[in-house]
Amino acid sequence: MKKVTFCSLGYLALLICLLFSSSVHAQSDFSNQEIDQITMTSRQSELDVREEYISEILDLALSLSKDKYGEYVVKQLPISMPNDQTFYELSLGKTINLAMSGATTDKDHLAIPIRIPIRRGILNYRLLVINKNKQALFKGITSFAQLKALTAGIHANAVTAEIMKLQGFSVVEGASYDGMFKQLSHNRFDYIPRGVHEAYDELQLRAATLDNLMIEPNLAIYMPMPYYIYVSPKFPRLVKRIEYGLEKMIEQKLIKTIFDKYYAEDVARANLAQRTIIDIGNPFLSSKTPFQRKELWIDEYAIKPTN
């Protein structure tokens, strides 16, 4: 995994301003046991609709925990950060105290993972977004080796990029989430691997400007990656609170209900049972991943990779 790097001067200046402006009240806000404050960064893009689902999950978990932990407030900083910077800040617990991300052992050392996969394992399977003029390139691909001969485009600092590079794939990393789709449109690389819950919405939102992109109809990648809520180690009470709320949601089947509301249609459209699924593994997966808790994972994804 990449080590934490220094951010740009512009980002650093903004971060210093945020630290300074909140320094007078930081201790009283974050240590107040009557009203828990959750502070996190903003979404990567206004077109990034993935945040709506996880926001609903988090809000309900916090609300259901009020009987034991009281009131809460959620604040979102007017900035986004690369993954490595996010988890560095999370380890300090000064500017942010919560983030949500695909799990890795490196992140587990910087923050406390709440080991309940809030996306129910939907991120384990990736569809391939491709340029329509390259459909023939993917016909006949059935193996890890064949797929590895092509080039993937992935947002820089994403865990997916680290995994695929380590497994020997050719990866072009882009600095901009939106820019990756534009680069694919111009054939800078062959495909973008996107989660089942991501691909359809992302193409629909860009249909007017990038109508030459499509989802490859026959392939999927299997890359086990639970999606966790991570909390700063400076806030153990918040860990217990969110875990308490999530367990209540599991007991009442509320995570599944919300999941189905957002993603049942995408799961059906993906039709994974009819795709060739290529297993590329995940060397960063923790041995503590709760695969034994079957109620945490989506049943439709009990599909064995074909390669």
Summary of the structure (lengths in Angstrom):
residues: 307
radius of gyration: 19.7
end to end distance: 25.5
largest distance: 62.0
contacts: 931
relative contact order: 0.18
helix: 46%
strand: 19%
